[in-house]
Amino acid sequence: MRIDVDPFSGFCFGVVHAVRTAEELLDKGDELYCLGEIVHNQQEVDRLKAKGLVFIDHEAFKTLQNVNVLIRAHGEPPETYQIAQQNNINIIDASCKVVLGLQRKVKRAWEEMQEKNGQVVIFGKSEHPEVIGLNGQTDENAIIIRSVSEAKQFDFKTPVRLFAQTTMSIHVYERLKDYISELLSKNDCDDFKAYNSICKQVSNREAHIQEFAEEHDVIVFAGGKNSSNAKFLFSICKEANEKSYFISELGDISCEWFKNIDSIGISGATSTPQWFMEQVKQKIEHECI
């Protein structure tokens, strides 16, 4: 039986940078806090906790003083940096460069839209930390939508600048862009700009993971239960291959999945560590086949 670990799966470069930054500081013996989960994967969070990384939420962050706090790849709104300055918190900023660039664009667009009585629209999930950071660039005045059906609740008549959370579907983004463009045209407004801010490293995985799922009899997809990227990529696997199974820990694996088959594919989200997918492979090899 053939077992393949998807070579294009695992941490994106932004998460790799954040994790390496944390490890380097912890290896020096520095006390280090992380604002929110560094990655939506419990195994990796537990591994870094064991090394000494302390995870905190935003309420706890407000009570800290004179400490080192890591900003994860998702980025943060301006308020976080203001609190850090007030409390003499040393920020180690591991925000993804793609996200930081997107924040700057959103801020400029918001300033422009205020002058034109227009709107900044973000295609994303309002509760996602990256979107919270983006919305902070607009003083929390952006319109946040995650589908064309949600967009239909708004009758866009004034200038619009459209952005996207970096991990959203490129196909849905294109449909949303077309819908808003057509609606503005009907309302005699031609001032519309759309910025495809979806990370290429993420968007390129859509086509690859579909092909990977089709090439194997069974797919074992490893991802965090709270990862939106994991849920999205798994949905592509499931559509391409009905025998796709989602796991968050090794105990989720069932040997029943692998009867009378010739090939197994193991894949994961941008928040899934490579070492965990290798553990999945080893467990299947040693216990199931």
KAFEN-V866543 format. One record per pair of residues at least 12 apart in sequence whose ideal C-beta (glycine too) atoms are under 6 Angstrom apart, sorted by the first residue. I is the first residue (numbers start at 0). J is the second residue. D is the distance in Angstrom with one decimal. If there is no record, write none. Layout:
i = {I:I}
j = {J:J}
d = {D:D}
//
This chain:
i = {0:1:2:2:3:4:4:4:5:5:7:8:8:9:9:9:11:11:13:13:14:14:16:17:17:17:17:20:21:21:25:25:31:31:32:32:32:32:33:33:33:34:34:35:35:37:38:39:39:39:39:40:40:40:42:43:61:63:64:64:65:66:67:67:68:68:69:69:70:70:70:70:72:73:73:74:74:74:74:75:76:76:77:97:97:101:102:105:105:105:106:108:109:115:116:117:117:118:118:119:119:119:120:120:120:121:121:121:121:122:122:122:122:123:123:124:125:129:130:147:147:147:150:150:155:155:155:156:158:159:159:160:161:162:162:163:163:165:165:166:166:167:169:169:176:208:208:209:209:211:212:212:212:213:215:215:216:216:216:217:217:217:217:218:218:218:218:219:219:220:220:220:220:220:221:221:221:221:221:221:222:222:222:223:224:226:226:228:228:229:232:233:244:249:254:257:265:265}
j = {288:262:263:280:264:265:276:280:211:266:207:266:267:267:271:273:200:269:72:95:38:72:93:37:71:72:93:93:52:69:50:51:52:67:53:55:66:68:52:54:69:60:68:71:128:71:270:223:225:226:270:223:270:271:275:272:82:88:86:87:87:88:89:91:88:90:91:93:90:92:93:94:95:128:129:94:98:129:132:132:132:135:135:165:198:196:136:133:136:162:136:160:137:158:157:157:158:142:159:137:141:160:142:159:161:133:141:143:162:163:167:172:175:164:167:145:143:164:164:174:175:178:175:178:179:182:183:186:190:179:191:192:193:194:196:196:197:197:198:201:228:197:197:202:193:232:235:235:239:264:236:239:240:239:262:264:260:261:262:242:256:260:263:236:240:243:264:244:265:233:236:243:245:266:246:267:271:275:276:279:267:268:271:270:247:268:270:268:269:268:268:245:256:282:287:287:279:280}
d = {5.2:4.5:4.7:5.5:5.4:4.8:5.1:5.7:5.4:3.8:5.1:4.5:4.4:5.8:5.8:4.4:5.2:4.1:3.7:3.1:5.3:5.3:5.9:5.7:5.2:4.5:3.9:4.7:5.6:5.7:4.8:5.0:5.7:5.1:4.8:5.3:5.9:4.6:5.5:5.2:4.6:5.5:5.7:5.9:5.9:4.9:4.5:4.0:4.7:3.7:4.5:4.2:4.8:5.9:5.3:5.0:5.9:5.9:4.6:5.8:5.2:6.0:4.9:6.0:5.3:5.9:4.7:5.8:6.0:4.8:5.9:5.5:4.2:4.0:4.4:4.3:4.2:5.9:4.0:5.1:5.0:2.3:5.4:5.8:5.4:4.8:5.3:5.2:4.4:5.7:4.0:3.9:4.1:4.8:5.4:4.9:3.3:5.7:5.3:5.3:4.5:5.2:4.7:5.7:4.9:5.6:4.9:4.9:5.2:4.2:5.7:5.5:5.5:3.0:5.9:5.6:4.5:5.5:5.3:5.4:5.5:5.1:5.9:5.7:5.8:5.3:5.5:4.4:3.7:5.9:5.2:5.3:4.2:5.2:5.1:4.9:5.1:5.9:4.2:5.2:4.7:5.9:5.3:4.5:4.5:5.6:5.4:5.4:4.7:5.6:4.4:3.9:4.1:5.1:4.6:3.5:3.8:5.8:5.0:4.7:5.5:5.5:5.1:5.0:5.3:4.0:4.8:5.6:5.0:4.7:5.4:6.0:5.2:5.4:5.5:4.3:5.0:5.9:5.6:5.8:5.8:4.1:5.5:5.5:5.1:5.2:4.7:4.6:5.0:3.6:5.5:5.1:5.8:5.4:3.9:5.1:5.3:5.7}
//
